[in-house]
Amino acid sequence: MSKSESHSAGDQRPWRVGIFGTFDVQNYGDLLFPIIAQMELSKRLGAVEVIPFSYNAKSSNDWPYNVTSLTDFPSKVHELDAILIGGGFLIRFDKAVAPGYMPTEDWIHHPTGYWLTPALIGAQHGIPVIWNAPGMHCNDIPPWSHGLLSLALKASAYVAVRDEPSQQVLRQFSEDGQVKHVPDTAFAMGLYLQGHPAKEEARQLREQLGLMKPYVIIQVTQNLNALTDHIKRFRAQLPDLSFLLLRVGPVLNDHESFIDRELPGTYRLPEWPSPLVLAALIGESEGVAGHSYHLAITALCAGVPVFTSSTLSLGKFTALSKFHTVYPLSTLAVDDPRWLADRIGRKTPSSLIAEAETKLEQHWSQVVEAIQARCMDSRPALNAMWMSLPALLEGNQQAPEEAIAGSPAPVSRGEAMGLRQTIAQLEQELGLSKDIIASRDTGIAWLRSEVEVIQRTLEQRRRSTRYLLVDALMLLADRSPLARKLGNWVIPSRLKNQLHAESFKNQLAGQVHAFQKRQTAGKPLFPDVCNGKMDIVCLANIEWSARHQRPQHMMSQFAAHGHRVFYVARSIIPAQGEAYVMRQVAPHVYEIGLAFHSSENFYAQKMSPDNLRAAQESFSRLARDAKIREALVVVHLSYWATWAIELQKNRSWKLQYDCMDEWADFPDIGQPLIDEEEVLVQKADLVTVTASLLEKKWKTKNAHCVLVRNGVEFDFFSSHCVKNDLLAHLKKPVIGFYGALAPWVDFALLHHLASQRPQWNFVLVGDCFVKDLAGIDRLPNVHLTGRKPYEDMPRYLHGFDVCLIPFKLNQVTHAVDPVKFYEYISAGKPVVSVPLEEMAIYGEYVYFASEYGDFLSKVEAALTEDDPLLVRRRIELARGNDWHHRYLSTAQALHALYAKCSIIVISYNNAELTRQCIESIVARTTYPNYEVIVVDNASQDGSRDMLRALQRQIRSLKLIFNDSNRGFAAANNQGVAQAEGDYVVLLNNDTVVTNDWLEALLRHLQNRQVGLAGPVTNSIGNEAKIAVDYGDLEQMHEFAARHTLEHAGRHFDISVLAMFCVAMRREVFDEIGALDEAFGIGMFEDDDYCRRLQAAGYRTVCAEDSFVHHYGQASFKKLMDSGEYQAIWERNQAYFESKWGPWTPHTHRTETRPS
């Protein structure tokens, strides 16, 4: 195409861009690329026509878009402004692309006809050729193609591939730095689906299928038997989950026959949908399983976990290995009933997705830049090709296996492979060096910013007599034990507290600066409510990023099980005038800084009254903004005790104290906190302790004291403890330790070991919190790394030959159950430890040593250990002490704190309303201990089959089937007779419950004078009806959240609570007696029961902070249509009046009646 024919700025016609690949086959990933290109190029160039070229022509009448046959390409090339190659697995020379997939004409070479040949033709015509992130995967490049491939690359305007293996191979055939590595273009799929009509199409498709529950997508391909067997075996662990069987790549023989027909709860699509509808279905799932690369990518973009049968160390799949929510099925623990259940569930997408989106934004900008550059002069490259062609053909004829394009002399294939491996190794080392330099640059920049803060603080101190006095006194106390004792005797407590506060305030200034540097710009973060699970308010002792220890692991477990976690750190302070500061630190985990009145040393003194009031006000604002209703308070430090007990009392929240240390002998802990801990233990609903010594100490103070030891994130450690270069520069053996270098570490012991064995290398990973390291920092064979990311711990562990627990022996350390022990043995590593009392139970797995000489001997013994069985036993011990098991123990103990509630639902036909009611209970009830009892009054519309199906998914669902319609009162009495709960709720089947509906009702029942409580609603015949402004159920939940938060804790006395929804204590029901069955089918039994309660001295109250949507009259509709309804009304009214006198008609409210 001549310059005069190319697209110019004044042209009215759209840009024409040809894209080449396998767009004529039913394979999800391949079909995405023209759609993505159309979106991205239109956004940047305006009017663009992306023209897909493949072997076979396709029409948009029965295909997602028109596809032009490659047979037409030679005659249409002059119409194009640019050529895109890929993406997808295009750069290949094998013939087995897909079963039966071949060109339509013999003169088109297979498979280069859809990628290499178009690139060469484009170069011939001077059209910009752009390699749009295709990949090679694992494929040999035959010698005959070397010259052609080299020409195609060198003549291209822009070359980008989607993975590092492809980049390394193609570098041999291109100019230095020409081949870029970018993510697969589908990594921006989350952006493309925002507001796209495909999401609504997917929703409608799910409705047509009846797929309204959370679901996992299973690709109908081979090698998933282990997963499907696991699902069948432990189906009870997944009661609320369905499975959508999906053909991701029909052209690659995806078929339902590969999946076990007995797999329960499965759905199938009636036909193969468009690619973006498929993407929307994937993005709305709770997990995906299969082999497809683009199935995995799309899931990750939406925060959906991936269970893959692919090998993550191979080709394109290496890009997936960086994601923590990608689980190779090779790691499936077949005997763990919770393995799958604990990993499913959408979460916030990994930060790696945002990084990929940024890189792809740059990629598409470069693509557009290449397109707009228009014509290229490819004549030099073509001329060079023609000059070299005879030699190339001659060389291939004489020694086809020895030719490498551009080599001055032929080499053997073995030599070539050796050279390639050497080059690849050197490139890897270069990349590592660049990463190290980049990390150092980042660290230097951060340190410079911190230095600026310190300089400003020092200048402020220099000018302030008060600061100079405080610092001088604190320095003197720190350096001189005698001065510290004298100060404690002489200086009044109030002045000491002020001195501590001033010094602590100076320390906090730098921490506030560092935290604000980490804050993301933009709007405040207000996370969505996690339906079905109560919130966790964790009052922590350390910041989330300080060290990844028990607090982070346990809170991450709560989050992984669906709870929102609000992690409150005392050292984080919001900016002046802000009520609080919040940022997301992990999926469902939000670190909070509250606005306190003043600084105080929270390891030395209890919370002051002023700070207590400030904390209450700040948290109330947070609770309102984040819609925190029902929560568990978890306390890690007794500084929080006063406020935590206030939350327990005023909000009726349960209080758990997670005691992790023997604080009484802890360094620098204040006596006020020791005293507060006693109060906290006595008041807590549950005390969990990490050690048997702590259990023995606190069991006498609180009967609900449970031993929950520490653990290990086993799957993470076992999958990431792999060969790496972190310690490759050190000679063996490497003796390792990671954790805080704190006062409880015996540095003298470490010095003894390192000085006695200078040929050993000692690696200590962690923050240093002491000034005197006993000289180990001056020993050449001791390597202090400083704090490293938690993600690097398994990599360091891989390089350790022996692991150490070198603690001083005292009351604090004897009560420690070291997290690092479980992490060490997850890799089977030998561990040498001082004889900690809490670790005595693991004597057969550990080398215990008391004296320095004995410690040295035990390390030597560990180095010579040769016992594969012991290694396996250690690993299995770690597997059994996973943090997941610790969460289960905690959850079981917490569950026992909540009195059981029995929810009775009466069903008579209206199957869909009943289903909707039950599903809303499961989705919206955060109260952890309840059962649902459905009494069906001889429904004839399929309700019973539907209920049986639900029962297979919901373990807490009980069913009672009557042979006849026994009426409302009798059926409820049946349900209550089978109920196990201390609370009873009677709930109509034509209702939809909302967040905190049950919890609010039960809170009002804590008042012993209240006998019956009911919610407000949209439709009922008395004062419980309120004005609403919603038009659908989604809006209804938003309205309910808004209304109930505004009316939190409020109720009013009401003469009659309609029994569409009422709650009572079981003891009250037993006292008042059963519902009067003489009312038959129904009506007036609620009036009657309220009169009976009131006659016994109980109040009947309407809770303004509980809302239940009520359709109304669902069961009576047919009776109303037949006229029988009025007869029943009159008969039951007469019966009621025979008991209580004239009935007073109900009236709607005329004004709000808060209590």
TAUR-V43167 format. One record per backbone hydrogen bond with DSSP energy under -0.5 kcal/mol. NH is the residue of the N-H (numbers start at 1). CO is the residue of the C=O. E is the energy in kcal/mol with one decimal. If there is no record, write none. Layout:
((NH,CO,E) (NH,CO,E))
This chain:
((5,2,-1.2) (6,2,-0.7) (6,3,-0.7) (11,8,-1.7) (15,47,-2.3) (17,15,-0.6) (17,49,-2.3) (18,16,-0.5) (18,82,-2.3) (19,51,-2.3) (20,84,-2.5) (21,53,-1.8) (23,21,-1.1) (25,22,-0.5) (27,25,-1.8) (28,248,-2.6) (31,27,-2.0) (32,28,-0.8) (32,29,-1.0) (33,29,-0.7) (33,30,-0.7) (35,31,-0.6) (36,32,-2.6) (37,33,-2.6) (38,34,-2.3) (39,35,-2.1) (40,36,-2.7) (41,37,-2.7) (42,38,-2.0) (43,39,-1.7) (44,40,-1.0) (45,41,-3.5) (46,42,-1.5) (47,45,-0.6) (48,46,-0.5) (49,15,-3.6) (50,48,-0.6) (51,17,-2.9) (51,49,-0.6) (52,50,-0.7) (52,66,-0.6) (53,19,-2.6) (54,68,-2.0) (58,67,-2.1) (62,59,-1.4) (63,59,-0.5) (67,58,-2.3) (68,52,-2.9) (70,54,-1.9) (72,69,-1.8) (73,70,-1.0) (74,70,-0.6) (76,72,-0.9) (76,73,-1.3) (77,73,-1.6) (79,76,-2.0) (80,77,-1.6) (81,16,-3.4) (82,16,-1.0) (83,128,-2.5) (84,18,-3.5) (85,130,-2.9) (86,20,-2.4) (86,84,-0.7) (88,133,-0.8) (90,88,-1.9) (90,135,-0.7) (91,135,-1.5) (92,90,-1.7) (97,95,-2.0) (101,98,-2.4) (102,100,-0.8) (108,105,-1.3) (109,107,-0.6) (113,109,-1.9) (114,111,-1.4) (115,112,-1.7) (116,112,-0.7) (117,112,-2.1) (119,115,-1.2) (120,116,-2.1) (121,117,-2.7) (122,118,-2.6) (123,119,-2.0) (124,120,-2.3) (125,121,-1.7) (126,123,-1.1) (127,122,-2.4) (128,81,-0.6) (130,83,-3.1) (130,128,-0.5) (131,158,-2.6) (132,85,-1.6) (132,130,-0.9) (133,131,-1.8) (133,160,-1.3) (134,160,-0.7) (135,88,-2.4) (139,137,-0.6) (142,140,-0.7) (145,142,-1.6) (146,143,-1.5) (149,145,-3.1) (150,146,-2.5) (151,147,-2.4) (152,148,-2.7) (153,149,-2.3) (154,150,-2.6) (155,151,-2.1) (156,153,-1.4) (157,129,-1.7) (158,129,-1.4) (159,178,-0.6) (160,131,-1.3) (161,180,-2.8) (162,134,-2.0) (167,163,-1.8) (168,164,-2.7) (169,165,-1.8) (170,166,-2.4) (171,167,-1.5) (172,169,-1.3) (173,170,-1.5) (174,171,-1.0) (178,175,-2.3) (180,159,-2.7) (180,178,-0.7) (182,161,-2.6) (182,180,-0.6) (187,184,-2.5) (188,185,-1.2) (189,186,-2.0) (191,188,-1.2) (192,188,-1.3) (193,189,-1.6) (194,190,-0.5) (194,191,-0.7) (196,193,-2.0) (199,196,-1.8) (200,196,-0.6) (201,197,-2.1) (202,198,-2.4) (203,199,-2.0) (204,200,-2.5) (205,201,-2.3) (206,202,-2.3) (207,203,-2.2) (208,204,-2.4) (209,205,-1.8) (210,206,-1.1) (210,207,-0.6) (211,206,-2.7) (212,210,-1.5) (216,242,-2.3) (217,287,-2.7) (218,244,-2.4) (219,217,-0.5) (219,289,-3.3) (220,246,-2.2) (221,219,-2.3) (228,224,-2.4) (229,225,-2.7) (230,226,-1.8) (231,227,-2.4) (232,228,-2.4) (233,229,-2.4) (234,230,-2.3) (235,232,-0.9) (237,234,-1.8) (238,235,-1.9) (239,236,-0.6) (241,238,-1.3) (242,214,-2.4) (243,265,-2.9) (244,216,-2.2) (245,243,-0.7) (245,267,-2.9) (246,218,-2.5) (246,244,-0.5) (248,246,-1.1) (251,26,-2.2) (252,249,-1.7) (253,250,-1.9) (254,249,-1.5) (255,220,-2.1) (258,255,-1.9) (259,256,-1.8) (263,260,-1.6) (267,243,-2.5) (269,245,-0.7) (273,271,-0.5) (278,274,-2.3) (279,275,-2.4) (280,276,-2.2) (281,277,-2.4) (282,278,-2.4) (283,279,-2.6) (284,280,-1.4) (285,282,-1.3) (286,215,-3.3) (287,215,-0.5) (288,305,-1.9) (289,217,-2.2) (290,307,-2.1) (296,292,-1.5) (297,293,-2.2) (298,294,-2.2) (299,295,-1.9) (300,296,-2.5) (301,297,-2.1) (302,298,-0.8) (302,299,-1.1) (303,300,-1.3) (304,299,-3.0) (306,325,-2.8) (307,288,-2.8) (308,306,-0.6) (308,327,-1.4) (309,290,-1.6) (312,310,-0.7) (314,311,-1.6) (315,313,-0.5) (317,314,-1.6) (318,315,-1.9) (319,316,-1.6) (320,317,-1.3) (321,317,-0.7) (321,318,-0.7) (322,319,-0.5) (323,320,-1.7) (326,323,-1.2) (327,306,-3.6) (327,325,-0.6) (328,326,-0.6) (329,308,-3.0) (331,328,-2.1) (332,329,-1.4) (334,332,-1.2) (336,333,-1.9) (337,335,-0.8) (339,336,-1.6) (342,338,-2.5) (343,340,-1.6) (344,340,-1.5) (345,286,-3.3) (347,303,-2.3) (353,350,-1.6) (354,350,-0.8) (355,351,-1.9) (356,352,-2.2) (357,353,-2.7) (358,354,-2.0) (359,355,-2.2) (360,356,-2.5) (361,357,-2.0) (362,358,-1.7) (363,359,-2.1) (364,360,-2.7) (365,361,-1.5) (366,362,-2.0) (367,363,-2.1) (368,364,-2.4) (369,365,-2.1) (370,366,-2.2) (371,367,-2.3) (372,368,-3.0) (373,369,-1.1) (374,371,-1.5) (376,126,-2.2) (378,376,-1.1) (382,378,-2.5) (383,379,-3.1) (384,380,-2.4) (385,381,-2.1) (386,382,-2.5) (387,383,-2.2) (388,384,-1.9) (389,385,-1.4) (390,386,-0.6) (392,388,-2.3) (393,389,-2.9) (394,390,-2.7) (395,391,-2.9) (396,392,-2.3) (397,393,-1.9) (398,394,-2.2) (399,395,-2.7) (400,396,-0.6) (402,399,-2.5) (403,399,-0.6) (407,404,-2.2) (411,402,-1.4) (416,412,-2.6) (417,413,-2.8) (418,414,-2.2) (419,415,-2.7) (420,416,-2.7) (421,417,-2.6) (422,418,-2.2) (423,419,-2.9) (424,420,-2.9) (425,421,-2.5) (426,422,-2.6) (427,423,-2.8) (428,424,-2.3) (429,425,-2.5) (430,426,-2.6) (431,427,-2.8) (432,428,-2.4) (433,429,-2.5) (434,430,-2.6) (435,431,-2.4) (436,432,-2.5) (437,433,-2.7) (438,434,-2.9) (439,435,-2.8) (440,436,-2.6) (441,437,-2.6) (442,438,-2.5) (443,439,-2.6) (444,440,-3.0) (445,441,-2.5) (446,442,-2.3) (447,443,-2.8) (448,444,-2.6) (449,445,-2.0) (450,446,-2.2) (451,447,-2.8) (452,448,-2.1) (453,449,-1.7) (454,450,-2.6) (455,451,-3.1) (456,452,-2.3) (457,453,-2.4) (458,454,-3.2) (459,455,-2.4) (460,456,-2.1) (461,457,-2.6) (462,458,-3.0) (463,459,-1.5) (464,461,-1.3) (465,463,-0.6) (468,464,-2.1) (469,465,-2.4) (470,466,-2.6) (471,467,-3.0) (472,468,-2.3) (473,469,-2.4) (474,470,-2.7) (475,471,-2.6) (476,472,-2.5) (477,473,-2.4) (478,474,-2.0) (479,475,-2.3) (480,476,-2.0) (481,479,-0.6) (484,480,-2.1) (485,481,-2.3) (486,482,-2.6) (487,483,-2.7) (488,484,-2.0) (489,485,-1.7) (490,486,-2.7) (491,487,-2.1) (496,492,-2.2) (497,493,-2.7) (498,494,-1.8) (499,495,-2.5) (500,496,-2.7) (501,497,-2.6) (502,498,-2.6) (503,499,-2.4) (504,500,-3.1) (505,501,-2.5) (506,502,-1.6) (507,503,-1.7) (508,504,-2.5) (509,505,-1.4) (510,506,-0.8) (510,507,-0.6) (511,507,-1.2) (512,508,-3.0) (513,509,-2.0) (514,510,-2.4) (515,511,-2.7) (516,512,-2.8) (517,513,-1.8) (518,514,-1.1) (518,515,-0.7) (519,515,-1.1) (526,524,-0.6) (527,525,-0.5) (531,529,-1.0) (533,530,-1.4) (534,926,-0.6) (535,630,-2.2) (536,564,-2.9) (537,632,-3.0) (538,536,-0.7) (538,566,-2.3) (539,537,-0.6) (539,634,-3.1) (540,538,-1.0) (540,568,-2.3) (546,543,-1.2) (547,543,-0.6) (549,547,-1.5) (553,549,-2.6) (554,550,-3.1) (555,551,-2.1) (556,552,-2.2) (557,553,-1.9) (558,554,-2.2) (559,555,-2.4) (560,556,-2.6) (561,557,-1.3) (562,559,-1.9) (563,558,-2.1) (565,588,-3.0) (566,536,-3.3) (566,564,-0.5) (567,565,-0.7) (567,590,-2.7) (568,538,-3.2) (568,566,-0.9) (569,567,-0.6) (569,592,-2.3) (572,569,-1.1) (573,571,-0.5) (578,575,-2.3) (581,593,-2.4) (583,591,-1.8) (585,589,-2.0) (586,589,-1.3) (589,586,-2.5) (590,565,-2.9) (591,583,-2.6) (592,567,-3.1) (593,581,-2.8) (595,579,-1.2) (596,594,-1.1) (602,600,-1.2) (604,601,-1.9) (605,601,-2.2) (607,639,-0.9) (612,608,-2.4) (613,609,-2.3) (614,610,-2.2) (615,611,-2.7) (616,612,-2.3) (617,613,-2.3) (618,614,-2.7) (619,615,-2.8) (620,616,-2.1) (621,617,-1.6) (622,618,-1.9) (623,619,-3.5) (624,620,-2.0) (625,621,-2.6) (626,622,-3.1) (627,623,-0.6) (628,623,-2.2) (629,627,-0.7) (631,629,-0.5) (632,535,-2.2) (633,654,-2.6) (634,537,-2.4) (634,632,-0.6) (635,633,-0.5) (635,656,-2.8) (636,539,-2.5) (637,539,-0.6) (640,637,-1.8) (641,638,-1.8) (644,640,-2.9) (645,641,-2.5) (646,642,-1.6) (647,643,-2.4) (648,644,-2.3) (649,645,-2.2) (650,646,-3.2) (651,647,-1.9) (653,647,-1.0) (654,631,-0.6) (656,633,-3.4) (657,686,-2.6) (658,635,-2.3) (658,656,-0.6) (659,657,-1.0) (659,688,-2.8) (660,658,-0.7) (663,661,-1.4) (665,662,-1.0) (666,663,-1.5) (669,666,-1.6) (670,603,-2.5) (672,604,-0.6) (673,670,-0.8) (674,670,-1.4) (675,671,-2.4) (676,672,-2.2) (677,673,-2.1) (678,674,-1.2) (679,675,-1.4) (680,676,-2.8) (681,677,-2.7) (682,678,-1.8) (683,679,-2.2) (684,680,-2.1) (685,655,-1.8) (686,655,-1.8) (687,704,-2.8) (688,657,-2.4) (688,686,-0.5) (689,706,-2.4) (690,659,-1.2) (695,691,-2.0) (696,692,-2.5) (697,693,-1.6) (698,694,-2.3) (699,695,-2.1) (701,698,-1.1) (702,698,-1.8) (705,703,-1.2) (706,687,-2.9) (706,704,-0.5) (708,689,-3.2) (708,706,-0.6) (712,881,-1.5) (714,712,-1.8) (717,713,-2.4) (718,714,-3.2) (719,715,-1.9) (720,716,-1.4) (721,717,-1.6) (722,720,-1.9) (728,725,-0.7) (730,727,-1.8) (735,733,-0.5) (735,761,-3.3) (736,734,-0.6) (736,802,-2.9) (737,763,-2.1) (739,765,-2.6) (741,767,-3.3) (742,740,-1.6) (745,742,-2.2) (746,806,-3.3) (747,745,-1.4) (750,746,-1.7) (751,747,-2.5) (752,748,-2.3) (753,749,-2.4) (754,750,-2.6) (755,751,-2.5) (756,752,-2.0) (757,753,-1.4) (760,757,-1.8) (761,733,-2.3) (762,781,-3.3) (763,735,-2.4) (763,761,-0.5) (764,762,-0.5) (764,783,-2.7) (765,737,-2.8) (765,763,-0.6) (766,764,-0.6) (766,786,-1.0) (769,741,-3.0) (769,767,-0.5) (773,771,-0.7) (776,773,-1.8) (778,775,-1.7) (779,776,-1.3) (782,779,-1.5) (783,762,-3.3) (783,781,-0.5) (784,782,-0.6) (785,764,-2.0) (785,783,-0.7) (786,764,-0.6) (792,789,-1.8) (793,789,-0.5) (793,790,-1.5) (796,792,-2.4) (797,793,-2.8) (798,794,-1.8) (799,795,-0.8) (799,796,-0.9) (800,796,-0.7) (800,797,-1.2) (801,734,-3.3) (802,734,-1.4) (803,830,-2.5) (804,736,-2.5) (805,832,-2.0) (807,805,-1.1) (808,744,-3.1) (810,808,-0.7) (814,810,-2.5) (815,811,-0.9) (815,812,-0.6) (816,813,-1.8) (818,816,-0.6) (821,818,-0.6) (822,818,-0.9) (823,819,-1.8) (824,820,-3.1) (825,821,-2.3) (826,822,-0.8) (827,824,-1.4) (828,825,-1.6) (829,824,-1.3) (830,801,-0.5) (832,803,-2.8) (833,831,-0.5) (833,847,-2.6) (834,805,-1.8) (836,834,-2.3) (838,814,-1.0) (839,836,-0.9) (840,837,-1.2) (842,839,-2.2) (843,840,-1.6) (845,842,-2.2) (846,842,-0.9) (847,831,-2.9) (848,846,-0.8) (849,833,-2.1) (855,851,-2.6) (856,852,-2.1) (857,853,-2.0) (858,854,-2.5) (859,855,-2.1) (860,856,-2.0) (861,857,-2.4) (862,858,-2.4) (863,859,-2.1) (864,860,-1.3) (865,862,-1.0) (871,867,-1.9) (872,868,-2.3) (873,869,-2.3) (874,870,-2.4) (875,871,-2.2) (876,872,-2.5) (877,873,-2.1) (878,874,-2.4) (879,875,-2.5) (880,876,-1.9) (881,878,-1.5) (882,879,-0.9) (883,712,-1.7) (885,882,-0.9) (886,882,-1.3) (887,883,-2.5) (888,884,-2.3) (889,885,-2.1) (890,886,-2.2) (891,887,-3.5) (892,888,-2.4) (893,889,-1.9) (894,890,-2.6) (895,891,-2.7) (896,892,-1.4) (897,894,-1.6) (898,894,-0.6) (898,895,-1.1) (899,897,-0.6) (901,929,-1.7) (902,983,-2.8) (903,901,-0.6) (903,931,-2.9) (904,902,-0.6) (904,985,-3.7) (905,903,-0.5) (905,933,-2.8) (906,987,-0.7) (907,935,-2.7) (908,909,-0.5) (914,910,-2.2) (915,911,-2.6) (916,912,-2.6) (917,913,-2.5) (918,914,-2.5) (919,915,-2.9) (920,916,-2.0) (921,917,-1.8) (922,918,-2.2) (923,919,-2.3) (924,920,-2.4) (925,921,-1.6) (926,924,-0.8) (930,928,-0.5) (931,901,-2.4) (932,956,-2.4) (933,903,-3.1) (934,932,-0.6) (934,958,-2.8) (935,905,-2.5) (935,933,-0.6) (936,934,-0.7) (936,960,-3.1) (937,907,-3.3) (937,935,-0.6) (938,936,-1.4) (946,942,-2.1) (947,943,-2.7) (948,944,-2.5) (949,945,-2.2) (950,946,-2.1) (951,947,-2.4) (952,948,-1.3) (953,949,-0.6) (953,950,-1.2) (954,950,-2.3) (955,953,-0.6) (957,954,-1.5) (958,932,-3.2) (958,956,-0.5) (960,934,-2.5) (962,936,-2.8) (962,960,-0.6) (966,964,-1.1) (968,1081,-1.8) (969,1080,-0.7) (971,967,-1.9) (972,968,-2.2) (973,969,-2.3) (974,970,-2.1) (975,971,-2.2) (976,972,-2.7) (977,973,-2.2) (978,974,-1.2) (978,975,-0.6) (979,975,-0.6) (979,976,-0.9) (982,900,-2.2) (983,900,-1.7) (984,1064,-2.9) (985,902,-2.9) (986,1062,-2.4) (987,904,-3.0) (987,985,-0.6) (988,1060,-3.1) (989,906,-0.6) (991,988,-0.6) (992,1109,-2.0) (994,1107,-0.7) (996,924,-0.9) (997,994,-1.9) (1000,996,-2.0) (1001,997,-1.4) (1002,998,-2.5) (1003,999,-2.0) (1004,1000,-1.8) (1005,1001,-1.3) (1006,1003,-1.3) (1007,1004,-1.2) (1008,1006,-0.7) (1010,1007,-1.8) (1011,1009,-0.6) (1011,1099,-2.7) (1012,1099,-1.5) (1013,1063,-2.4) (1014,1101,-1.8) (1016,1103,-0.7) (1016,1106,-2.7) (1017,1024,-2.4) (1018,1108,-0.5) (1025,1022,-1.9) (1026,1017,-2.5) (1036,1032,-2.1) (1037,1033,-2.1) (1038,1034,-1.5) (1039,1035,-2.8) (1040,1036,-3.0) (1041,1037,-2.2) (1042,1038,-2.0) (1043,1039,-3.0) (1044,1040,-2.7) (1045,1041,-1.7) (1046,1042,-1.8) (1047,1043,-1.2) (1048,1045,-1.2) (1050,1047,-2.2) (1052,1102,-1.8) (1054,1100,-2.6) (1058,1056,-0.7) (1061,1058,-1.1) (1062,986,-1.9) (1063,1013,-2.7) (1064,984,-2.3) (1066,982,-3.1) (1068,1065,-0.6) (1069,1065,-1.9) (1070,1066,-2.7) (1071,1067,-1.7) (1072,1068,-3.0) (1073,1069,-3.0) (1077,1075,-0.8) (1079,1076,-1.4) (1080,1077,-1.8) (1082,1079,-1.3) (1088,1084,-2.2) (1089,1085,-2.2) (1090,1086,-2.2) (1091,1087,-2.0) (1092,1088,-1.9) (1093,1089,-2.2) (1094,1090,-2.6) (1095,1091,-2.3) (1096,1092,-1.1) (1097,1094,-1.4) (1098,1093,-2.3) (1099,1009,-2.9) (1101,1012,-2.5) (1101,1099,-0.5) (1102,1052,-3.1) (1103,1014,-3.4) (1103,1101,-0.6) (1104,1050,-2.1) (1104,1102,-0.6) (1105,1050,-0.8) (1106,1103,-1.1) (1108,1016,-2.0) (1109,992,-2.4) (1111,990,-3.0) (1112,990,-0.6) (1117,1113,-0.8) (1117,1114,-0.6) (1120,1116,-2.5) (1121,1117,-2.5) (1122,1118,-1.9) (1123,1119,-1.0) (1124,1119,-0.9) (1125,1119,-1.9) (1127,1123,-0.7) (1128,1124,-2.0) (1129,1125,-2.5) (1130,1126,-2.5) (1131,1127,-2.3) (1132,1128,-2.8) (1133,1129,-2.6) (1134,1130,-2.0) (1135,1131,-1.9) (1136,1132,-2.7) (1137,1133,-2.6) (1138,1134,-1.5) (1139,1135,-0.8) (1139,1136,-1.1) (1140,1136,-2.4) (1141,1137,-1.9) (1145,1143,-0.6))
